[in-house]
Amino acid sequence: MSYFISTPKSVQKQLRSLPKVFHSHIIEKIRELGNDPRPSGVKKLRDSGASTYRVRVGNYRIIYEIDDRAQKIYLLEVTDRKDAYR
């Protein structure tokens, strides 16, 4: 069971601005979410919505929503942890 990953332009811009060292690790983790949208280490965010999650990649956070019915993952933000929850 594979999920479609929706990447809006705002997230694409965030990905392009990442340091090269982390870029490949983050892209790999996003691709893995397509096969397993709730991997080990994932946290459900309380105040952001019913199906909003975050996963860590070093000091960066991938924040996304899961739609199990449509089998889609909507990326909301890829950012440094110091800016992730503002």
PDB file of N, CA, C and O in Angstrom:
ATOM      1  N   MET A   1       0.852  -1.171   0.000  1.00  0.00           N
ATOM      2  CA  MET A   1       0.000   0.000   0.000  1.00  0.00           C
ATOM      3  C   MET A   1       0.903   1.242   0.000  1.00  0.00           C
ATOM      4  O   MET A   1       1.640   1.487   0.955  1.00  0.00           O
ATOM      5  N   SER A   2       0.834   1.992  -1.051  1.00  0.00           N
ATOM      6  CA  SER A   2       1.682   3.163  -1.220  1.00  0.00           C
ATOM      7  C   SER A   2       0.831   4.430  -1.230  1.00  0.00           C
ATOM      8  O   SER A   2      -0.257   4.455  -1.805  1.00  0.00           O
ATOM      9  N   TYR A   3       1.337   5.474  -0.589  1.00  0.00           N
ATOM     10  CA  TYR A   3       0.633   6.747  -0.501  1.00  0.00           C
ATOM     11  C   TYR A   3       1.225   7.738  -1.504  1.00  0.00           C
ATOM     12  O   TYR A   3       2.433   7.751  -1.740  1.00  0.00           O
ATOM     13  N   PHE A   4       0.360   8.565  -2.088  1.00  0.00           N
ATOM     14  CA  PHE A   4       0.795   9.653  -2.960  1.00  0.00           C
ATOM     15  C   PHE A   4       1.249  10.809  -2.077  1.00  0.00           C
ATOM     16  O   PHE A   4       0.584  11.129  -1.091  1.00  0.00           O
ATOM     17  N   ILE A   5       2.364  11.436  -2.412  1.00  0.00           N
ATOM     18  CA  ILE A   5       2.892  12.539  -1.610  1.00  0.00           C
ATOM     19  C   ILE A   5       2.693  13.841  -2.361  1.00  0.00           C
ATOM     20  O   ILE A   5       3.251  14.040  -3.440  1.00  0.00           O
ATOM     21  N   SER A   6       1.897  14.722  -1.786  1.00  0.00           N
ATOM     22  CA  SER A   6       1.626  16.039  -2.367  1.00  0.00           C
ATOM     23  C   SER A   6       2.630  17.040  -1.806  1.00  0.00           C
ATOM     24  O   SER A   6       2.736  17.222  -0.593  1.00  0.00           O
ATOM     25  N   THR A   7       3.367  17.688  -2.717  1.00  0.00           N
ATOM     26  CA  THR A   7       4.397  18.642  -2.311  1.00  0.00           C
ATOM     27  C   THR A   7       4.064  20.011  -2.896  1.00  0.00           C
ATOM     28  O   THR A   7       4.354  20.261  -4.066  1.00  0.00           O
ATOM     29  N   PRO A   8       3.462  20.902  -2.109  1.00  0.00           N
ATOM     30  CA  PRO A   8       3.128  22.232  -2.633  1.00  0.00           C
ATOM     31  C   PRO A   8       4.386  23.057  -2.913  1.00  0.00           C
ATOM     32  O   PRO A   8       5.473  22.733  -2.433  1.00  0.00           O
ATOM     33  N   LYS A   9       4.224  24.115  -3.689  1.00  0.00           N
ATOM     34  CA  LYS A   9       5.354  24.963  -4.086  1.00  0.00           C
ATOM     35  C   LYS A   9       6.090  25.544  -2.885  1.00  0.00           C
ATOM     36  O   LYS A   9       7.311  25.697  -2.923  1.00  0.00           O
ATOM     37  N   SER A  10       5.367  25.868  -1.828  1.00  0.00           N
ATOM     38  CA  SER A  10       6.022  26.437  -0.644  1.00  0.00           C
ATOM     39  C   SER A  10       6.998  25.436  -0.025  1.00  0.00           C
ATOM     40  O   SER A  10       8.072  25.823   0.437  1.00  0.00           O
ATOM     41  N   VAL A  11       6.633  24.157  -0.013  1.00  0.00           N
ATOM     42  CA  VAL A  11       7.515  23.128   0.534  1.00  0.00           C
ATOM     43  C   VAL A  11       8.672  22.863  -0.433  1.00  0.00           C
ATOM     44  O   VAL A  11       9.798  22.620   0.002  1.00  0.00           O
ATOM     45  N   GLN A  12       8.405  22.908  -1.728  1.00  0.00           N
ATOM     46  CA  GLN A  12       9.483  22.746  -2.705  1.00  0.00           C
ATOM     47  C   GLN A  12      10.532  23.837  -2.526  1.00  0.00           C
ATOM     48  O   GLN A  12      11.730  23.578  -2.641  1.00  0.00           O
ATOM     49  N   LYS A  13      10.084  25.042  -2.249  1.00  0.00           N
ATOM     50  CA  LYS A  13      11.002  26.165  -2.016  1.00  0.00           C
ATOM     51  C   LYS A  13      11.827  25.918  -0.750  1.00  0.00           C
ATOM     52  O   LYS A  13      13.031  26.173  -0.731  1.00  0.00           O
ATOM     53  N   GLN A  14      11.177  25.423   0.303  1.00  0.00           N
ATOM     54  CA  GLN A  14      11.889  25.110   1.542  1.00  0.00           C
ATOM     55  C   GLN A  14      12.943  24.033   1.302  1.00  0.00           C
ATOM     56  O   GLN A  14      14.051  24.116   1.830  1.00  0.00           O
ATOM     57  N   LEU A  15      12.599  23.023   0.506  1.00  0.00           N
ATOM     58  CA  LEU A  15      13.542  21.945   0.208  1.00  0.00           C
ATOM     59  C   LEU A  15      14.757  22.463  -0.562  1.00  0.00           C
ATOM     60  O   LEU A  15      15.883  22.035  -0.307  1.00  0.00           O
ATOM     61  N   ARG A  16      14.531  23.378  -1.501  1.00  0.00           N
ATOM     62  CA  ARG A  16      15.640  23.937  -2.281  1.00  0.00           C
ATOM     63  C   ARG A  16      16.581  24.768  -1.421  1.00  0.00           C
ATOM     64  O   ARG A  16      17.766  24.880  -1.733  1.00  0.00           O
ATOM     65  N   SER A  17      16.070  25.350  -0.346  1.00  0.00           N
ATOM     66  CA  SER A  17      16.895  26.222   0.490  1.00  0.00           C
ATOM     67  C   SER A  17      17.653  25.470   1.595  1.00  0.00           C
ATOM     68  O   SER A  17      18.415  26.079   2.344  1.00  0.00           O
ATOM     69  N   LEU A  18      17.447  24.157   1.697  1.00  0.00           N
ATOM     70  CA  LEU A  18      18.130  23.371   2.720  1.00  0.00           C
ATOM     71  C   LEU A  18      19.609  23.226   2.401  1.00  0.00           C
ATOM     72  O   LEU A  18      19.996  23.231   1.233  1.00  0.00           O
ATOM     73  N   PRO A  19      20.446  23.097   3.442  1.00  0.00           N
ATOM     74  CA  PRO A  19      21.864  22.804   3.206  1.00  0.00           C
ATOM     75  C   PRO A  19      22.004  21.462   2.478  1.00  0.00           C
ATOM     76  O   PRO A  19      21.252  20.526   2.747  1.00  0.00           O
ATOM     77  N   LYS A  20      22.949  21.377   1.575  1.00  0.00           N
ATOM     78  CA  LYS A  20      23.148  20.164   0.761  1.00  0.00           C
ATOM     79  C   LYS A  20      23.364  18.920   1.619  1.00  0.00           C
ATOM     80  O   LYS A  20      22.974  17.820   1.227  1.00  0.00           O
ATOM     81  N   VAL A  21      23.979  19.088   2.778  1.00  0.00           N
ATOM     82  CA  VAL A  21      24.268  17.947   3.655  1.00  0.00           C
ATOM     83  C   VAL A  21      22.987  17.226   4.058  1.00  0.00           C
ATOM     84  O   VAL A  21      22.964  15.997   4.114  1.00  0.00           O
ATOM     85  N   PHE A  22      21.923  17.973   4.339  1.00  0.00           N
ATOM     86  CA  PHE A  22      20.668  17.379   4.812  1.00  0.00           C
ATOM     87  C   PHE A  22      19.685  17.074   3.700  1.00  0.00           C
ATOM     88  O   PHE A  22      18.771  16.271   3.884  1.00  0.00           O
ATOM     89  N   HIS A  23      19.860  17.697   2.559  1.00  0.00           N
ATOM     90  CA  HIS A  23      18.880  17.608   1.470  1.00  0.00           C
ATOM     91  C   HIS A  23      18.583  16.164   1.080  1.00  0.00           C
ATOM     92  O   HIS A  23      17.415  15.783   1.009  1.00  0.00           O
ATOM     93  N   SER A  24      19.595  15.361   0.828  1.00  0.00           N
ATOM     94  CA  SER A  24      19.366  13.987   0.379  1.00  0.00           C
ATOM     95  C   SER A  24      18.715  13.134   1.473  1.00  0.00           C
ATOM     96  O   SER A  24      17.883  12.279   1.170  1.00  0.00           O
ATOM     97  N   HIS A  25      19.081  13.356   2.734  1.00  0.00           N
ATOM     98  CA  HIS A  25      18.467  12.602   3.837  1.00  0.00           C
ATOM     99  C   HIS A  25      16.983  12.930   3.962  1.00  0.00           C
ATOM    100  O   HIS A  25      16.161  12.043   4.191  1.00  0.00           O
ATOM    101  N   ILE A  26      16.652  14.193   3.811  1.00  0.00           N
ATOM    102  CA  ILE A  26      15.250  14.613   3.936  1.00  0.00           C
ATOM    103  C   ILE A  26      14.426  14.087   2.773  1.00  0.00           C
ATOM    104  O   ILE A  26      13.311  13.608   2.977  1.00  0.00           O
ATOM    105  N   ILE A  27      14.954  14.165   1.557  1.00  0.00           N
ATOM    106  CA  ILE A  27      14.240  13.642   0.386  1.00  0.00           C
ATOM    107  C   ILE A  27      14.017  12.140   0.542  1.00  0.00           C
ATOM    108  O   ILE A  27      12.938  11.638   0.228  1.00  0.00           O
ATOM    109  N   GLU A  28      15.020  11.427   1.020  1.00  0.00           N
ATOM    110  CA  GLU A  28      14.887   9.986   1.232  1.00  0.00           C
ATOM    111  C   GLU A  28      13.800   9.681   2.259  1.00  0.00           C
ATOM    112  O   GLU A  28      13.013   8.755   2.064  1.00  0.00           O
ATOM    113  N   LYS A  29      13.745  10.449   3.350  1.00  0.00           N
ATOM    114  CA  LYS A  29      12.736  10.239   4.386  1.00  0.00           C
ATOM    115  C   LYS A  29      11.336  10.524   3.843  1.00  0.00           C
ATOM    116  O   LYS A  29      10.385   9.816   4.175  1.00  0.00           O
ATOM    117  N   ILE A  30      11.207  11.562   3.009  1.00  0.00           N
ATOM    118  CA  ILE A  30       9.903  11.876   2.408  1.00  0.00           C
ATOM    119  C   ILE A  30       9.452  10.725   1.523  1.00  0.00           C
ATOM    120  O   ILE A  30       8.280  10.351   1.552  1.00  0.00           O
ATOM    121  N   ARG A  31      10.355  10.159   0.743  1.00  0.00           N
ATOM    122  CA  ARG A  31      10.005   9.013  -0.114  1.00  0.00           C
ATOM    123  C   ARG A  31       9.585   7.806   0.725  1.00  0.00           C
ATOM    124  O   ARG A  31       8.661   7.081   0.357  1.00  0.00           O
ATOM    125  N   GLU A  32      10.263   7.595   1.843  1.00  0.00           N
ATOM    126  CA  GLU A  32       9.904   6.481   2.734  1.00  0.00           C
ATOM    127  C   GLU A  32       8.499   6.655   3.313  1.00  0.00           C
ATOM    128  O   GLU A  32       7.811   5.669   3.579  1.00  0.00           O
ATOM    129  N   LEU A  33       8.073   7.903   3.509  1.00  0.00           N
ATOM    130  CA  LEU A  33       6.729   8.150   4.037  1.00  0.00           C
ATOM    131  C   LEU A  33       5.660   7.606   3.095  1.00  0.00           C
ATOM    132  O   LEU A  33       4.577   7.228   3.543  1.00  0.00           O
ATOM    133  N   GLY A  34       5.946   7.563   1.809  1.00  0.00           N
ATOM    134  CA  GLY A  34       5.000   7.011   0.845  1.00  0.00           C
ATOM    135  C   GLY A  34       4.687   5.550   1.109  1.00  0.00           C
ATOM    136  O   GLY A  34       3.571   5.099   0.848  1.00  0.00           O
ATOM    137  N   ASN A  35       5.653   4.806   1.621  1.00  0.00           N
ATOM    138  CA  ASN A  35       5.452   3.390   1.933  1.00  0.00           C
ATOM    139  C   ASN A  35       4.983   3.169   3.360  1.00  0.00           C
ATOM    140  O   ASN A  35       4.234   2.231   3.632  1.00  0.00           O
ATOM    141  N   ASP A  36       5.418   4.026   4.271  1.00  0.00           N
ATOM    142  CA  ASP A  36       5.059   3.896   5.685  1.00  0.00           C
ATOM    143  C   ASP A  36       4.816   5.298   6.248  1.00  0.00           C
ATOM    144  O   ASP A  36       5.759   5.928   6.727  1.00  0.00           O
ATOM    145  N   PRO A  37       3.590   5.799   6.204  1.00  0.00           N
ATOM    146  CA  PRO A  37       3.319   7.171   6.639  1.00  0.00           C
ATOM    147  C   PRO A  37       3.458   7.395   8.151  1.00  0.00           C
ATOM    148  O   PRO A  37       3.485   8.538   8.608  1.00  0.00           O
ATOM    149  N   ARG A  38       3.545   6.323   8.912  1.00  0.00           N
ATOM    150  CA  ARG A  38       3.716   6.435  10.364  1.00  0.00           C
ATOM    151  C   ARG A  38       4.919   5.598  10.804  1.00  0.00           C
ATOM    152  O   ARG A  38       4.754   4.592  11.494  1.00  0.00           O
ATOM    153  N   PRO A  39       6.136   6.013  10.406  1.00  0.00           N
ATOM    154  CA  PRO A  39       7.326   5.235  10.767  1.00  0.00           C
ATOM    155  C   PRO A  39       7.644   5.367  12.248  1.00  0.00           C
ATOM    156  O   PRO A  39       7.048   6.187  12.947  1.00  0.00           O
ATOM    157  N   SER A  40       8.581   4.563  12.720  1.00  0.00           N
ATOM    158  CA  SER A  40       8.974   4.689  14.124  1.00  0.00           C
ATOM    159  C   SER A  40       9.600   6.066  14.330  1.00  0.00           C
ATOM    160  O   SER A  40      10.334   6.562  13.475  1.00  0.00           O
ATOM    161  N   GLY A  41       9.303   6.667  15.459  1.00  0.00           N
ATOM    162  CA  GLY A  41       9.811   8.002  15.758  1.00  0.00           C
ATOM    163  C   GLY A  41       8.882   9.118  15.350  1.00  0.00           C
ATOM    164  O   GLY A  41       9.153  10.281  15.650  1.00  0.00           O
ATOM    165  N   VAL A  42       7.786   8.797  14.670  1.00  0.00           N
ATOM    166  CA  VAL A  42       6.835   9.830  14.263  1.00  0.00           C
ATOM    167  C   VAL A  42       6.055  10.298  15.480  1.00  0.00           C
ATOM    168  O   VAL A  42       5.780   9.510  16.384  1.00  0.00           O
ATOM    169  N   LYS A  43       5.699  11.574  15.508  1.00  0.00           N
ATOM    170  CA  LYS A  43       4.888  12.126  16.595  1.00  0.00           C
ATOM    171  C   LYS A  43       3.654  12.769  16.003  1.00  0.00           C
ATOM    172  O   LYS A  43       3.728  13.466  14.991  1.00  0.00           O
ATOM    173  N   LYS A  44       2.525  12.534  16.634  1.00  0.00           N
ATOM    174  CA  LYS A  44       1.282  13.189  16.244  1.00  0.00           C
ATOM    175  C   LYS A  44       1.251  14.540  16.930  1.00  0.00           C
ATOM    176  O   LYS A  44       1.473  14.634  18.137  1.00  0.00           O
ATOM    177  N   LEU A  45       0.975  15.593  16.161  1.00  0.00           N
ATOM    178  CA  LEU A  45       0.932  16.935  16.730  1.00  0.00           C
ATOM    179  C   LEU A  45      -0.455  17.194  17.290  1.00  0.00           C
ATOM    180  O   LEU A  45      -1.457  16.974  16.608  1.00  0.00           O
ATOM    181  N   ARG A  46      -0.514  17.653  18.508  1.00  0.00           N
ATOM    182  CA  ARG A  46      -1.784  17.814  19.218  1.00  0.00           C
ATOM    183  C   ARG A  46      -2.640  18.950  18.695  1.00  0.00           C
ATOM    184  O   ARG A  46      -3.809  18.744  18.369  1.00  0.00           O
ATOM    185  N   ASP A  47      -2.076  20.147  18.609  1.00  0.00           N
ATOM    186  CA  ASP A  47      -2.884  21.335  18.343  1.00  0.00           C
ATOM    187  C   ASP A  47      -3.047  21.663  16.870  1.00  0.00           C
ATOM    188  O   ASP A  47      -3.710  22.645  16.537  1.00  0.00           O
ATOM    189  N   SER A  48      -2.466  20.876  15.982  1.00  0.00           N
ATOM    190  CA  SER A  48      -2.456  21.231  14.570  1.00  0.00           C
ATOM    191  C   SER A  48      -3.558  20.594  13.749  1.00  0.00           C
ATOM    192  O   SER A  48      -3.807  21.046  12.632  1.00  0.00           O
ATOM    193  N   GLY A  49      -4.213  19.594  14.233  1.00  0.00           N
ATOM    194  CA  GLY A  49      -5.265  18.943  13.468  1.00  0.00           C
ATOM    195  C   GLY A  49      -5.318  17.463  13.781  1.00  0.00           C
ATOM    196  O   GLY A  49      -4.437  16.923  14.451  1.00  0.00           O
ATOM    197  N   ALA A  50      -6.350  16.819  13.295  1.00  0.00           N
ATOM    198  CA  ALA A  50      -6.600  15.424  13.638  1.00  0.00           C
ATOM    199  C   ALA A  50      -5.552  14.473  13.068  1.00  0.00           C
ATOM    200  O   ALA A  50      -5.253  13.448  13.681  1.00  0.00           O
ATOM    201  N   SER A  51      -4.998  14.792  11.919  1.00  0.00           N
ATOM    202  CA  SER A  51      -4.086  13.847  11.282  1.00  0.00           C
ATOM    203  C   SER A  51      -2.762  14.504  10.904  1.00  0.00           C
ATOM    204  O   SER A  51      -2.201  14.198   9.852  1.00  0.00           O
ATOM    205  N   THR A  52      -2.260  15.396  11.744  1.00  0.00           N
ATOM    206  CA  THR A  52      -1.000  16.085  11.483  1.00  0.00           C
ATOM    207  C   THR A  52       0.115  15.428  12.283  1.00  0.00           C
ATOM    208  O   THR A  52      -0.014  15.191  13.484  1.00  0.00           O
ATOM    209  N   TYR A  53       1.212  15.138  11.592  1.00  0.00           N
ATOM    210  CA  TYR A  53       2.336  14.429  12.186  1.00  0.00           C
ATOM    211  C   TYR A  53       3.637  15.151  11.888  1.00  0.00           C
ATOM    212  O   TYR A  53       3.697  16.021  11.019  1.00  0.00           O
ATOM    213  N   ARG A  54       4.681  14.775  12.625  1.00  0.00           N
ATOM    214  CA  ARG A  54       6.021  15.269  12.325  1.00  0.00           C
ATOM    215  C   ARG A  54       7.015  14.144  12.490  1.00  0.00           C
ATOM    216  O   ARG A  54       6.854  13.261  13.332  1.00  0.00           O
ATOM    217  N   VAL A  55       8.045  14.194  11.666  1.00  0.00           N
ATOM    218  CA  VAL A  55       9.120  13.226  11.744  1.00  0.00           C
ATOM    219  C   VAL A  55      10.440  13.991  11.727  1.00  0.00           C
ATOM    220  O   VAL A  55      10.577  14.996  11.029  1.00  0.00           O
ATOM    221  N   ARG A  56      11.405  13.508  12.499  1.00  0.00           N
ATOM    222  CA  ARG A  56      12.704  14.159  12.620  1.00  0.00           C
ATOM    223  C   ARG A  56      13.680  13.635  11.576  1.00  0.00           C
ATOM    224  O   ARG A  56      13.694  12.448  11.252  1.00  0.00           O
ATOM    225  N   VAL A  57      14.495  14.550  11.059  1.00  0.00           N
ATOM    226  CA  VAL A  57      15.651  14.200  10.238  1.00  0.00           C
ATOM    227  C   VAL A  57      16.755  15.136  10.706  1.00  0.00           C
ATOM    228  O   VAL A  57      16.857  16.267  10.231  1.00  0.00           O
ATOM    229  N   GLY A  58      17.580  14.672  11.632  1.00  0.00           N
ATOM    230  CA  GLY A  58      18.601  15.532  12.234  1.00  0.00           C
ATOM    231  C   GLY A  58      17.933  16.671  12.986  1.00  0.00           C
ATOM    232  O   GLY A  58      17.054  16.438  13.816  1.00  0.00           O
ATOM    233  N   ASN A  59      18.344  17.902  12.702  1.00  0.00           N
ATOM    234  CA  ASN A  59      17.731  19.078  13.325  1.00  0.00           C
ATOM    235  C   ASN A  59      16.529  19.590  12.546  1.00  0.00           C
ATOM    236  O   ASN A  59      15.979  20.637  12.885  1.00  0.00           O
ATOM    237  N   TYR A  60      16.115  18.877  11.519  1.00  0.00           N
ATOM    238  CA  TYR A  60      15.000  19.312  10.689  1.00  0.00           C
ATOM    239  C   TYR A  60      13.759  18.502  10.992  1.00  0.00           C
ATOM    240  O   TYR A  60      13.841  17.367  11.462  1.00  0.00           O
ATOM    241  N   ARG A  61      12.613  19.092  10.722  1.00  0.00           N
ATOM    242  CA  ARG A  61      11.329  18.446  10.940  1.00  0.00           C
ATOM    243  C   ARG A  61      10.529  18.461   9.647  1.00  0.00           C
ATOM    244  O   ARG A  61      10.487  19.469   8.941  1.00  0.00           O
ATOM    245  N   ILE A  62       9.901  17.339   9.348  1.00  0.00           N
ATOM    246  CA  ILE A  62       8.962  17.236   8.234  1.00  0.00           C
ATOM    247  C   ILE A  62       7.582  17.176   8.861  1.00  0.00           C
ATOM    248  O   ILE A  62       7.266  16.236   9.590  1.00  0.00           O
ATOM    249  N   ILE A  63       6.766  18.168   8.582  1.00  0.00           N
ATOM    250  CA  ILE A  63       5.414  18.228   9.142  1.00  0.00           C
ATOM    251  C   ILE A  63       4.439  17.941   8.003  1.00  0.00           C
ATOM    252  O   ILE A  63       4.518  18.544   6.933  1.00  0.00           O
ATOM    253  N   TYR A  64       3.516  17.005   8.253  1.00  0.00           N
ATOM    254  CA  TYR A  64       2.635  16.556   7.180  1.00  0.00           C
ATOM    255  C   TYR A  64       1.310  16.059   7.730  1.00  0.00           C
ATOM    256  O   TYR A  64       1.175  15.776   8.920  1.00  0.00           O
ATOM    257  N   GLU A  65       0.329  15.959   6.827  1.00  0.00           N
ATOM    258  CA  GLU A  65      -0.986  15.405   7.154  1.00  0.00           C
ATOM    259  C   GLU A  65      -1.178  14.128   6.359  1.00  0.00           C
ATOM    260  O   GLU A  65      -0.658  13.986   5.253  1.00  0.00           O
ATOM    261  N   ILE A  66      -1.927  13.206   6.931  1.00  0.00           N
ATOM    262  CA  ILE A  66      -2.212  11.934   6.272  1.00  0.00           C
ATOM    263  C   ILE A  66      -3.706  11.833   6.011  1.00  0.00           C
ATOM    264  O   ILE A  66      -4.520  12.063   6.905  1.00  0.00           O
ATOM    265  N   ASP A  67      -4.059  11.488   4.776  1.00  0.00           N
ATOM    266  CA  ASP A  67      -5.440  11.192   4.417  1.00  0.00           C
ATOM    267  C   ASP A  67      -5.482   9.711   4.044  1.00  0.00           C
ATOM    268  O   ASP A  67      -5.163   9.339   2.914  1.00  0.00           O
ATOM    269  N   ASP A  68      -5.880   8.868   5.001  1.00  0.00           N
ATOM    270  CA  ASP A  68      -5.862   7.426   4.778  1.00  0.00           C
ATOM    271  C   ASP A  68      -6.882   6.978   3.739  1.00  0.00           C
ATOM    272  O   ASP A  68      -6.636   6.024   3.001  1.00  0.00           O
ATOM    273  N   ARG A  69      -8.003   7.645   3.676  1.00  0.00           N
ATOM    274  CA  ARG A  69      -9.022   7.262   2.685  1.00  0.00           C
ATOM    275  C   ARG A  69      -8.512   7.419   1.261  1.00  0.00           C
ATOM    276  O   ARG A  69      -8.658   6.518   0.435  1.00  0.00           O
ATOM    277  N   ALA A  70      -7.910   8.576   0.981  1.00  0.00           N
ATOM    278  CA  ALA A  70      -7.408   8.852  -0.360  1.00  0.00           C
ATOM    279  C   ALA A  70      -5.986   8.349  -0.552  1.00  0.00           C
ATOM    280  O   ALA A  70      -5.446   8.423  -1.656  1.00  0.00           O
ATOM    281  N   GLN A  71      -5.375   7.839   0.507  1.00  0.00           N
ATOM    282  CA  GLN A  71      -3.985   7.388   0.513  1.00  0.00           C
ATOM    283  C   GLN A  71      -3.054   8.484   0.000  1.00  0.00           C
ATOM    284  O   GLN A  71      -2.277   8.288  -0.934  1.00  0.00           O
ATOM    285  N   LYS A  72      -3.161   9.651   0.650  1.00  0.00           N
ATOM    286  CA  LYS A  72      -2.331  10.798   0.293  1.00  0.00           C
ATOM    287  C   LYS A  72      -1.649  11.356   1.530  1.00  0.00           C
ATOM    288  O   LYS A  72      -2.189  11.316   2.636  1.00  0.00           O
ATOM    289  N   ILE A  73      -0.457  11.872   1.314  1.00  0.00           N
ATOM    290  CA  ILE A  73       0.293  12.593   2.334  1.00  0.00           C
ATOM    291  C   ILE A  73       0.472  14.007   1.814  1.00  0.00           C
ATOM    292  O   ILE A  73       0.950  14.208   0.698  1.00  0.00           O
ATOM    293  N   TYR A  74       0.088  14.988   2.621  1.00  0.00           N
ATOM    294  CA  TYR A  74       0.215  16.391   2.261  1.00  0.00           C
ATOM    295  C   TYR A  74       1.352  16.996   3.088  1.00  0.00           C
ATOM    296  O   TYR A  74       1.225  17.164   4.301  1.00  0.00           O
ATOM    297  N   LEU A  75       2.445  17.316   2.433  1.00  0.00           N
ATOM    298  CA  LEU A  75       3.549  17.955   3.142  1.00  0.00           C
ATOM    299  C   LEU A  75       3.154  19.387   3.465  1.00  0.00           C
ATOM    300  O   LEU A  75       2.681  20.117   2.593  1.00  0.00           O
ATOM    301  N   LEU A  76       3.344  19.788   4.708  1.00  0.00           N
ATOM    302  CA  LEU A  76       2.987  21.133   5.143  1.00  0.00           C
ATOM    303  C   LEU A  76       4.213  22.018   5.305  1.00  0.00           C
ATOM    304  O   LEU A  76       4.180  23.209   4.998  1.00  0.00           O
ATOM    305  N   GLU A  77       5.308  21.413   5.798  1.00  0.00           N
ATOM    306  CA  GLU A  77       6.487  22.208   6.096  1.00  0.00           C
ATOM    307  C   GLU A  77       7.696  21.298   6.275  1.00  0.00           C
ATOM    308  O   GLU A  77       7.589  20.200   6.821  1.00  0.00           O
ATOM    309  N   VAL A  78       8.840  21.770   5.808  1.00  0.00           N
ATOM    310  CA  VAL A  78      10.128  21.131   6.078  1.00  0.00           C
ATOM    311  C   VAL A  78      11.029  22.255   6.563  1.00  0.00           C
ATOM    312  O   VAL A  78      11.410  23.136   5.792  1.00  0.00           O
ATOM    313  N   THR A  79      11.369  22.218   7.854  1.00  0.00           N
ATOM    314  CA  THR A  79      12.087  23.346   8.429  1.00  0.00           C
ATOM    315  C   THR A  79      12.974  22.912   9.581  1.00  0.00           C
ATOM    316  O   THR A  79      12.853  21.801  10.097  1.00  0.00           O
ATOM    317  N   ASP A  80      13.861  23.802   9.970  1.00  0.00           N
ATOM    318  CA  ASP A  80      14.713  23.584  11.126  1.00  0.00           C
ATOM    319  C   ASP A  80      13.837  23.502  12.374  1.00  0.00           C
ATOM    320  O   ASP A  80      12.800  24.161  12.448  1.00  0.00           O
ATOM    321  N   ARG A  81      14.243  22.708  13.340  1.00  0.00           N
ATOM    322  CA  ARG A  81      13.407  22.501  14.531  1.00  0.00           C
ATOM    323  C   ARG A  81      13.148  23.783  15.304  1.00  0.00           C
ATOM    324  O   ARG A  81      12.110  23.910  15.954  1.00  0.00           O
ATOM    325  N   LYS A  82      14.072  24.736  15.246  1.00  0.00           N
ATOM    326  CA  LYS A  82      13.878  25.986  15.987  1.00  0.00           C
ATOM    327  C   LYS A  82      12.737  26.824  15.415  1.00  0.00           C
ATOM    328  O   LYS A  82      12.184  27.676  16.110  1.00  0.00           O
ATOM    329  N   ASP A  83      12.382  26.584  14.148  1.00  0.00           N
ATOM    330  CA  ASP A  83      11.297  27.338  13.505  1.00  0.00           C
ATOM    331  C   ASP A  83      10.042  26.499  13.277  1.00  0.00           C
ATOM    332  O   ASP A  83       9.031  27.031  12.819  1.00  0.00           O
ATOM    333  N   ALA A  84      10.079  25.224  13.580  1.00  0.00           N
ATOM    334  CA  ALA A  84       9.020  24.309  13.172  1.00  0.00           C
ATOM    335  C   ALA A  84       7.682  24.542  13.859  1.00  0.00           C
ATOM    336  O   ALA A  84       6.643  24.305  13.243  1.00  0.00           O
ATOM    337  N   TYR A  85       7.664  24.984  15.078  1.00  0.00           N
ATOM    338  CA  TYR A  85       6.403  25.009  15.829  1.00  0.00           C
ATOM    339  C   TYR A  85       5.903  26.409  16.119  1.00  0.00           C
ATOM    340  O   TYR A  85       5.118  26.600  17.048  1.00  0.00           O
ATOM    341  N   ARG A  86       6.330  27.375  15.360  1.00  0.00           N
ATOM    342  CA  ARG A  86       5.884  28.767  15.561  1.00  0.00           C
ATOM    343  C   ARG A  86       4.628  29.056  14.822  1.00  0.00           C
ATOM    344  O   ARG A  86       4.119  30.176  14.883  1.00  0.00           O
TER     345      ARG A  86
END
